[in-house]
Amino acid sequence: MQKVQEAFKEDPSVLILSHSVTPTIDSIPVLKTYADKNGIIANKWHLVTGDKQEIYNLGRNQYFVENDLGVPKDINDFLHTENFLLIDKNKHIRGIYNGLNRSSVAQLITDIKALEKE
């Protein structure tokens, strides 16, 4: 996400949102320390935490982040993904990208630029 942040750091219409998957560990001060240590720009890239059940429900049922769809999971099944989602201003998922793959991240940046022209 550093590359995405850098590509759009002067563009107020592009925001980055990262949800903690370990909210019992990731308090607001912990996330602030992480942000400072990793050069995360405030008001550009938001690190958020909250209720674990709400976060996991959002990830599984709204963002569809798991590959094994259809396999029932509960709150005890760890939720984590390397995927980045491109979500437009109308809250529609416009793309899913592998954050561990350079070409996929480059495609995300290209797609953000194209989406801004719509």
Secondary structure as the mmCIF struct_conf table of DSSP 4:
data_model
#
loop_
_struct_conf.conf_type_id
_struct_conf.id
_struct_conf.beg_label_comp_id
_struct_conf.beg_label_asym_id
_struct_conf.beg_label_seq_id
_struct_conf.end_label_comp_id
_struct_conf.end_label_asym_id
_struct_conf.end_label_seq_id
HELX_RH_AL_P HELX_RH_AL_P1 GLN A 2 ALA A 7
TURN_TY1_P TURN_TY1_P1 PHE A 8 GLU A 10
TURN_TY1_P TURN_TY1_P2 PRO A 12 SER A 13
STRN STRN1 ILE A 16 HIS A 19
BEND BEND1 VAL A 21 VAL A 21
TURN_TY1_P TURN_TY1_P3 PRO A 23 ILE A 25
HELX_RH_AL_P HELX_RH_AL_P2 ILE A 28 LYS A 37
TURN_TY1_P TURN_TY1_P4 ASN A 38 GLY A 39
HELX_LH_PP_P HELX_LH_PP_P1 ILE A 40 ILE A 41
TURN_TY1_P TURN_TY1_P5 ALA A 42 LYS A 44
STRN STRN2 TRP A 45 VAL A 48
HELX_RH_AL_P HELX_RH_AL_P3 LYS A 52 ASN A 61
TURN_TY1_P TURN_TY1_P6 GLN A 62 GLN A 62
BEND BEND2 TYR A 63 TYR A 63
BEND BEND3 ASN A 67 ASP A 68
TURN_TY1_P TURN_TY1_P7 LEU A 69 GLY A 70
BEND BEND4 VAL A 71 VAL A 71
TURN_TY1_P TURN_TY1_P8 ILE A 75 ASN A 76
BEND BEND5 ASP A 77 ASP A 77
STRN STRN3 ASN A 83 ILE A 87
TURN_TY1_P TURN_TY1_P9 LYS A 89 ASN A 90
BEND BEND6 LYS A 91 LYS A 91
STRN STRN4 ILE A 93 ASN A 98
TURN_TY1_P TURN_TY1_P10 GLY A 99 LEU A 100
HELX_RH_AL_P HELX_RH_AL_P4 ARG A 102 GLU A 116
TURN_TY1_P TURN_TY1_P11 LYS A 117 LYS A 117
#
